[in-house]
Amino acid sequence: MGFQQGLTGLNASSKNLDVIGHNIANSQTVGFKASRTEFAEMVATAIGSAGGNNAGIGVQVDAIAQQFTQGNISITGNTMDVAINGNGFFQVRQPDGSMAYTRAGNFKLDDKGNVITNNLAQLMGYPVDPLTGQRSASSPIPMVFPTGAPIAAKQTDNIVVSMNLDARATDAAGSAGPPPIPATPRSAYGTSINVYDSQGVAVPVSLYFQKTATANTWDIYDKLDDPTATPPVVATPVGQLVFDGTGVLTSGSPLTLTVDPALTNPNNPPAPFPVTIDLSKATQFGTKFAVTELTQDGYTSGQLTGINISPDGTILTRYSNGVSRPEGQIALASFRNTQGLADVGNNLWMETFSSGQPIMGTPTNGNFGALRAGALEDSNVDLTAELVNMMTAQRAYQANAQTIKTQDQVLSTLVNLR
């Protein structure tokens, strides 16, 4: 026995204690992955020596391998916190432009609308067309949201109306009888909604439905008569709804109206624009007049008020004008060999030749995990196991120190022989 074996054992045990201490120190670090020390024996062999006759010269640290097991997911309630439940890494662009990867989803918004980590790396994702919800690029880019300037207004293109017109209604013009039937005011069957021009200014649109003398037929007006005007205004129908004997609409939808923004926008208003009105859900049944749906697709400008992240990584932004729309989709990366990733600190890993290039995708697609908003992935360090490992490493260190002490005593005995 020589000093070499005990010395290598001390070095290996010391390194093992370093790794265990690092794990324990990061037991509360978001997205941290514990490491373990892997040892290998050291053997000095000579050419031609017989096998089995070499006692070996000690131990060496063969590898410090990180364990990429899933950590527990803890609910935080912070909408910018995101946890990955399953496979994948967030891709982030560091301030120097290099790409890195992390499991820590404690993101924040800076004053420019960038989604960043604590060390100012930008979260990467796919841009999405907010109007169609479709991805507009195939490569990830930094996620940026309009926090400083409001989103632009959107001009109304479509109105959807769902309603029931009373099948018991008589001719709006009335009759002399017998018995006499009074005229029905045009306003008796009417509704209105605000639409928006290209500057985001609201313009009211009114719809009035007037029963005609023809069975199951209703004229549509966009205004009332005004006998007090000079000259008096007499409204003309802008469309007509026709129902069959079962109350189902047979014609009259869609209807196109021309909206004049000058009615409410005096400051160089946009030109009049067409609005398509979908009346296909209109019915004529024997119940009172009721509007059950009245929506339009325009809006005024608005400031960012909040962000929601769905399990598939789609980022929905909420604005002060009541609009919620997709602005992007978080990208995830996976690697052929996660053990080959280089740990560079700050909860970040970088690709290496051993790890292979990243395979990019989106949450819930393929083998990628789902995202959990308002939650974080905890460190996967098992404190109980680490404390047991620490005691074992301590005993190993003491035992190796004892071999050196014993060798010293043997050597001393030899030197003192007379």
C-alpha positions as CSV (number, residue, x, y, z in Angstrom):
1,M,0.0,0.0,0.0
2,G,1.3,3.5,-0.9
3,F,0.4,7.0,-0.2
4,Q,-1.0,7.4,-3.7
5,Q,-4.2,5.5,-3.2
6,G,-5.1,7.4,0.0
7,L,-4.2,10.7,-1.6
8,T,-6.5,10.0,-4.7
9,G,-9.2,8.9,-2.3
10,L,-9.0,12.2,-0.4
11,N,-9.1,14.2,-3.6
12,A,-12.1,12.3,-4.9
13,S,-14.0,12.4,-1.6
14,S,-13.3,16.2,-1.3
15,K,-14.6,16.7,-4.9
16,N,-17.7,14.6,-3.9
17,L,-18.3,16.8,-0.9
18,D,-18.0,19.9,-3.2
19,V,-20.7,18.5,-5.5
20,I,-23.0,17.6,-2.5
21,G,-22.5,21.0,-1.0
22,H,-23.3,22.7,-4.4
23,N,-26.5,20.6,-4.6
24,I,-27.5,21.6,-1.0
25,A,-26.7,25.2,-1.6
26,N,-29.0,25.2,-4.7
27,S,-31.9,23.3,-3.1
28,Q,-34.1,26.5,-3.5
29,T,-32.8,27.5,-6.9
30,V,-35.6,27.6,-9.5
31,G,-35.0,25.1,-12.3
32,F,-31.7,23.8,-10.8
33,K,-30.7,20.2,-11.6
34,A,-28.7,18.3,-9.1
35,S,-25.3,16.7,-9.9
36,R,-23.6,13.5,-8.8
37,T,-20.0,12.5,-8.7
38,E,-19.1,9.4,-10.7
39,F,-15.8,7.7,-9.9
40,A,-13.4,5.4,-11.8
41,E,-10.5,3.3,-10.6
42,M,-7.0,4.1,-11.5
43,V,-4.7,1.2,-12.5
44,A,-1.1,1.3,-13.7
45,T,-0.3,-1.6,-16.0
46,A,2.8,-2.7,-17.8
47,I,3.0,-4.3,-21.1
48,G,3.0,-8.0,-20.7
49,S,2.0,-8.0,-17.1
50,A,-0.3,-10.8,-16.0
51,G,-3.9,-9.7,-15.3
52,G,-5.2,-9.8,-11.7
53,N,-1.8,-9.0,-10.1
54,N,-2.2,-5.2,-10.0
55,A,-3.7,-3.7,-6.8
56,G,-4.5,-0.4,-8.5
57,I,-3.3,3.1,-7.7
58,G,-6.4,4.7,-6.4
59,V,-9.5,6.5,-7.7
60,Q,-10.4,9.4,-9.9
61,V,-13.4,11.5,-10.6
62,D,-14.7,10.2,-13.9
63,A,-17.5,12.7,-14.4
64,I,-19.8,15.1,-12.6
65,A,-23.2,14.3,-14.2
66,Q,-26.2,16.5,-13.9
67,Q,-29.5,14.7,-13.3
68,F,-32.2,16.2,-15.6
69,T,-35.2,14.8,-13.7
70,Q,-38.4,16.7,-13.3
71,G,-38.6,19.1,-10.3
72,N,-41.8,19.7,-8.4
73,I,-44.0,22.5,-9.8
74,S,-45.0,25.2,-7.3
75,I,-47.8,27.6,-7.8
76,T,-46.7,31.3,-7.5
77,G,-49.6,33.2,-8.9
78,N,-47.3,35.5,-10.9
79,T,-48.4,35.5,-14.5
80,M,-44.9,35.9,-15.8
81,D,-43.7,32.7,-14.1
82,V,-43.7,29.6,-16.3
83,A,-42.8,26.0,-15.5
84,I,-42.1,23.3,-18.0
85,N,-43.9,20.0,-17.2
86,G,-42.0,17.5,-19.2
87,N,-39.2,17.7,-21.7
88,G,-37.6,20.8,-23.1
89,F,-35.6,23.9,-22.3
90,F,-36.5,27.6,-22.7
91,Q,-34.2,29.2,-25.3
92,V,-32.8,32.6,-24.3
93,R,-30.5,35.1,-26.1
94,Q,-27.8,36.4,-23.8
95,P,-26.7,40.1,-23.8
96,D,-23.6,39.1,-25.9
97,G,-25.9,37.5,-28.6
98,S,-25.1,33.9,-27.8
99,M,-27.9,31.4,-27.2
100,A,-28.4,29.6,-23.9
101,Y,-31.0,27.2,-22.4
102,T,-32.7,27.2,-19.1
103,R,-35.5,25.4,-17.1
104,A,-36.0,28.5,-14.8
105,G,-39.1,30.3,-15.9
106,N,-39.1,33.3,-13.6
107,F,-39.3,35.8,-16.4
108,K,-40.0,39.5,-16.3
109,L,-40.9,42.4,-18.6
110,D,-38.4,45.3,-18.9
111,D,-39.3,48.9,-19.8
112,K,-39.1,48.1,-23.6
113,G,-41.4,45.1,-23.4
114,N,-38.7,42.4,-23.6
115,V,-39.4,39.2,-21.7
116,I,-36.1,38.7,-19.9
117,T,-34.4,36.6,-17.2
118,N,-32.7,38.0,-14.1
119,N,-29.4,38.2,-16.0
120,L,-31.1,40.1,-18.9
121,A,-31.2,37.2,-21.3
122,Q,-34.2,37.5,-23.7
123,L,-36.8,34.7,-24.0
124,M,-37.1,33.4,-27.6
125,G,-40.4,32.5,-29.2
126,Y,-42.3,32.4,-32.5
127,P,-44.1,35.6,-33.7
128,V,-47.8,35.2,-34.2
129,D,-50.1,37.3,-36.3
130,P,-52.5,38.8,-33.7
131,L,-55.4,39.0,-36.2
132,T,-55.2,35.4,-37.5
133,G,-53.5,33.7,-34.6
134,Q,-51.1,31.9,-37.1
135,R,-47.4,31.7,-36.6
136,S,-45.7,34.3,-38.9
137,A,-42.1,33.0,-38.8
138,S,-40.3,29.7,-38.7
139,S,-37.4,30.7,-36.6
140,P,-37.6,32.0,-32.9
141,I,-37.0,35.6,-32.2
142,P,-36.9,37.6,-28.9
143,M,-40.3,38.1,-27.4
144,V,-41.3,41.8,-27.3
145,F,-44.6,43.3,-26.3
146,P,-46.0,46.9,-26.8
147,T,-45.7,48.2,-23.3
148,G,-44.6,51.7,-24.2
149,A,-47.0,52.5,-27.0
150,P,-50.6,51.5,-27.4
151,I,-51.7,49.0,-30.0
152,A,-53.2,50.5,-33.1
153,A,-56.9,50.8,-33.5
154,K,-58.7,48.3,-35.9
155,Q,-61.4,49.4,-38.2
156,T,-64.6,47.3,-38.0
157,D,-65.2,45.0,-40.8
158,N,-68.0,42.7,-39.6
159,I,-71.0,42.8,-37.3
160,V,-72.8,39.6,-36.1
161,V,-76.4,39.8,-35.0
162,S,-78.4,37.0,-33.5
163,M,-82.0,37.8,-32.8
164,N,-85.7,36.8,-32.9
165,L,-88.3,38.8,-34.7
166,D,-91.8,38.3,-33.3
167,A,-93.9,36.1,-35.7
168,R,-97.0,37.7,-34.3
169,A,-96.1,41.2,-35.4
170,T,-98.6,42.8,-37.8
171,D,-97.9,45.1,-40.7
172,A,-96.0,48.1,-39.3
173,A,-98.3,50.5,-41.3
174,G,-101.4,49.3,-39.5
175,S,-104.9,49.1,-41.0
176,A,-108.2,50.8,-40.6
177,G,-109.9,47.5,-39.7
178,P,-112.2,46.3,-38.7
179,P,-110.9,45.9,-36.2
180,P,-108.4,48.9,-36.6
181,I,-104.7,48.0,-36.1
182,P,-102.5,50.9,-35.1
183,A,-99.2,51.5,-36.8
184,T,-96.1,50.0,-35.1
185,P,-93.3,52.5,-34.5
186,R,-90.1,51.6,-36.4
187,S,-88.2,51.9,-33.2
188,A,-90.1,49.0,-31.6
189,Y,-87.8,46.4,-33.2
190,G,-84.4,48.0,-33.2
191,T,-80.9,47.8,-31.8
192,S,-77.6,49.6,-32.1
193,I,-73.9,49.0,-31.7
194,N,-70.7,51.1,-31.8
195,V,-68.3,50.3,-34.6
196,Y,-64.8,51.8,-35.0
197,D,-63.1,53.7,-37.8
198,S,-59.4,53.4,-38.7
199,Q,-58.6,56.0,-36.0
200,G,-60.4,54.1,-33.3
201,V,-63.3,56.6,-33.0
202,A,-66.6,55.0,-32.2
203,V,-69.4,55.4,-34.7
204,P,-72.9,54.2,-33.7
205,V,-74.7,51.9,-36.2
206,S,-78.5,51.5,-35.7
207,L,-80.6,48.7,-37.2
208,Y,-84.4,48.8,-37.3
209,F,-86.7,46.0,-38.5
210,Q,-90.1,46.8,-39.8
211,K,-92.8,44.2,-40.7
212,T,-94.1,44.7,-44.2
213,A,-97.5,43.7,-45.6
214,T,-95.9,40.7,-47.2
215,A,-96.0,37.6,-45.0
216,N,-92.7,36.7,-43.3
217,T,-90.9,39.8,-44.7
218,W,-89.2,42.5,-42.8
219,D,-87.5,45.7,-44.1
220,I,-84.2,46.8,-42.6
221,Y,-83.5,50.5,-41.9
222,D,-80.4,52.2,-40.5
223,K,-82.2,55.3,-39.4
224,L,-85.6,56.7,-38.3
225,D,-87.7,59.2,-40.2
226,D,-87.1,62.9,-39.1
227,P,-90.1,65.0,-40.0
228,T,-88.6,68.0,-38.2
229,A,-85.6,68.3,-40.4
230,T,-85.4,70.7,-43.3
231,P,-86.3,69.1,-45.7
232,P,-87.9,66.2,-43.8
233,V,-85.9,63.0,-43.8
234,V,-87.7,59.9,-44.9
235,A,-85.6,56.8,-44.4
236,T,-85.4,54.1,-47.1
237,P,-84.8,50.4,-46.5
238,V,-81.2,49.2,-46.7
239,G,-82.1,45.5,-46.9
240,Q,-84.9,43.0,-46.4
241,L,-85.2,39.8,-44.4
242,V,-87.4,36.9,-45.6
243,F,-88.3,33.9,-43.5
244,D,-90.0,30.7,-44.5
245,G,-93.1,29.2,-42.8
246,T,-91.0,27.6,-40.0
247,G,-89.3,30.9,-39.0
248,V,-85.9,30.2,-40.6
249,L,-84.2,32.9,-42.6
250,T,-84.1,32.3,-46.3
251,S,-82.7,35.6,-47.7
252,G,-81.3,39.0,-46.6
253,S,-77.9,38.0,-45.0
254,P,-75.3,39.2,-45.2
255,L,-76.0,42.9,-45.4
256,T,-73.4,45.6,-46.3
257,L,-73.7,49.1,-44.8
258,T,-71.6,52.1,-45.5
259,V,-70.5,53.9,-42.3
260,D,-69.6,57.5,-42.3
261,P,-67.0,58.4,-39.6
262,A,-67.7,62.1,-40.0
263,L,-70.8,61.6,-37.8
264,T,-68.6,61.4,-34.7
265,N,-65.1,62.2,-35.9
266,P,-64.8,65.9,-36.9
267,N,-61.0,66.0,-37.1
268,N,-60.2,65.0,-40.7
269,P,-62.2,61.8,-40.4
270,P,-61.4,58.8,-42.6
271,A,-63.4,58.1,-45.7
272,P,-66.7,56.2,-45.3
273,F,-66.1,52.4,-45.1
274,P,-68.2,49.3,-45.6
275,V,-69.3,47.0,-42.8
276,T,-70.7,43.5,-43.4
277,I,-73.6,42.5,-41.2
278,D,-74.1,38.8,-40.6
279,L,-77.9,38.2,-39.9
280,S,-77.8,34.5,-40.7
281,K,-78.8,33.6,-37.1
282,A,-82.0,35.7,-37.2
283,T,-85.2,33.8,-36.6
284,Q,-89.0,34.5,-36.7
285,F,-90.8,32.7,-33.9
286,G,-93.8,33.5,-31.9
287,T,-92.0,35.1,-29.0
288,K,-91.1,38.6,-28.2
289,F,-88.3,40.5,-30.0
290,A,-84.9,39.8,-28.4
291,V,-81.3,40.3,-29.5
292,T,-79.1,37.5,-28.1
293,E,-75.8,38.3,-29.8
294,L,-74.5,41.6,-31.1
295,T,-70.7,41.8,-31.7
296,Q,-68.3,43.6,-34.0
297,D,-64.6,43.0,-34.7
298,G,-63.2,46.6,-34.4
299,Y,-61.6,48.3,-31.4
300,T,-59.9,51.5,-30.4
301,S,-56.3,51.7,-29.3
302,G,-55.3,50.2,-26.0
303,Q,-52.4,49.9,-23.5
304,L,-51.0,46.5,-22.3
305,T,-52.6,45.5,-19.0
306,G,-51.7,41.8,-18.6
307,I,-50.3,38.6,-20.1
308,N,-51.6,35.0,-20.0
309,I,-49.6,32.0,-21.1
310,S,-51.4,28.9,-22.3
311,P,-50.1,25.3,-22.0
312,D,-49.1,25.3,-25.6
313,G,-46.9,28.4,-25.1
314,T,-49.2,30.9,-26.8
315,I,-48.9,34.3,-25.1
316,L,-52.2,36.1,-24.9
317,T,-52.0,39.8,-24.1
318,R,-54.8,41.8,-22.6
319,Y,-55.3,45.5,-23.4
320,S,-57.2,48.4,-21.8
321,N,-59.6,48.4,-24.7
322,G,-60.9,44.9,-23.7
323,V,-59.0,43.2,-26.5
324,S,-57.2,39.9,-25.9
325,R,-55.0,38.6,-28.7
326,P,-52.1,36.2,-29.3
327,E,-48.7,38.0,-29.6
328,G,-46.3,35.0,-29.7
329,Q,-45.6,31.4,-28.8
330,I,-42.8,30.4,-26.5
331,A,-40.2,28.2,-28.2
332,L,-38.7,25.1,-26.5
333,A,-35.5,23.2,-27.3
334,S,-34.5,19.6,-26.7
335,F,-31.1,17.9,-27.2
336,R,-30.0,14.4,-28.3
337,N,-27.7,14.3,-25.2
338,T,-28.7,16.5,-22.3
339,Q,-25.7,15.3,-20.3
340,G,-23.5,16.9,-22.9
341,L,-24.8,20.4,-22.2
342,A,-22.3,22.9,-20.6
343,D,-23.4,24.4,-17.3
344,V,-22.4,28.1,-17.5
345,G,-24.1,29.3,-14.3
346,N,-27.1,31.6,-13.8
347,N,-29.4,28.6,-14.4
348,L,-28.2,28.4,-18.0
349,W,-26.7,25.7,-20.2
350,M,-25.1,26.0,-23.6
351,E,-24.9,23.5,-26.4
352,T,-21.7,21.6,-27.1
353,F,-20.5,19.1,-29.7
354,S,-21.4,16.4,-27.3
355,S,-25.0,17.6,-26.7
356,G,-25.7,18.1,-30.4
357,Q,-27.6,21.0,-31.9
358,P,-31.0,22.0,-30.4
359,I,-34.2,20.6,-31.8
360,M,-36.6,23.5,-31.7
361,G,-40.4,23.2,-31.3
362,T,-43.3,24.4,-29.2
363,P,-44.9,23.1,-26.0
364,T,-47.2,20.0,-26.2
365,N,-45.9,19.2,-29.8
366,G,-43.9,16.0,-30.3
367,N,-42.0,15.1,-27.1
368,F,-42.1,18.6,-25.7
369,G,-43.8,19.1,-22.3
370,A,-46.6,21.5,-21.5
371,L,-46.2,24.9,-19.9
372,R,-47.8,25.9,-16.6
373,A,-48.3,29.6,-16.2
374,G,-48.2,31.2,-12.7
375,A,-45.9,28.4,-11.5
376,L,-42.2,27.5,-11.3
377,E,-40.2,24.3,-11.4
378,D,-38.4,23.7,-8.1
379,S,-34.9,22.4,-7.8
380,N,-34.8,18.6,-8.1
381,V,-32.4,18.3,-5.2
382,D,-33.5,15.7,-2.6
383,L,-32.2,17.2,0.7
384,T,-32.6,14.0,2.6
385,A,-30.6,12.0,0.1
386,E,-28.0,14.7,-0.1
387,L,-27.5,14.7,3.7
388,V,-27.1,11.0,3.7
389,N,-24.6,11.3,0.8
390,M,-22.7,13.9,2.7
391,M,-22.3,11.6,5.7
392,T,-21.2,8.8,3.4
393,A,-18.6,11.1,1.7
394,Q,-17.4,12.2,5.0
395,R,-16.8,8.6,6.2
396,A,-15.0,7.9,2.9
397,Y,-12.8,10.9,3.4
398,Q,-12.0,9.8,7.0
399,A,-11.2,6.3,5.8
400,N,-8.9,7.5,3.1
401,A,-7.1,9.7,5.6
402,Q,-6.7,6.6,7.8
403,T,-5.0,4.7,5.0
404,I,-2.4,7.5,4.7
405,K,-1.9,7.5,8.5
406,T,-1.5,3.7,8.4
407,Q,1.0,3.9,5.6
408,D,2.9,6.5,7.5
409,Q,3.1,4.3,10.6
410,V,4.3,1.3,8.4
411,L,7.0,3.5,6.8
412,S,8.0,4.7,10.2
413,T,8.4,1.2,11.5
414,L,10.6,0.2,8.5
415,V,12.8,3.3,9.0
416,N,13.3,2.5,12.7
417,L,14.3,-1.1,12.2
418,R,17.8,-1.9,13.6
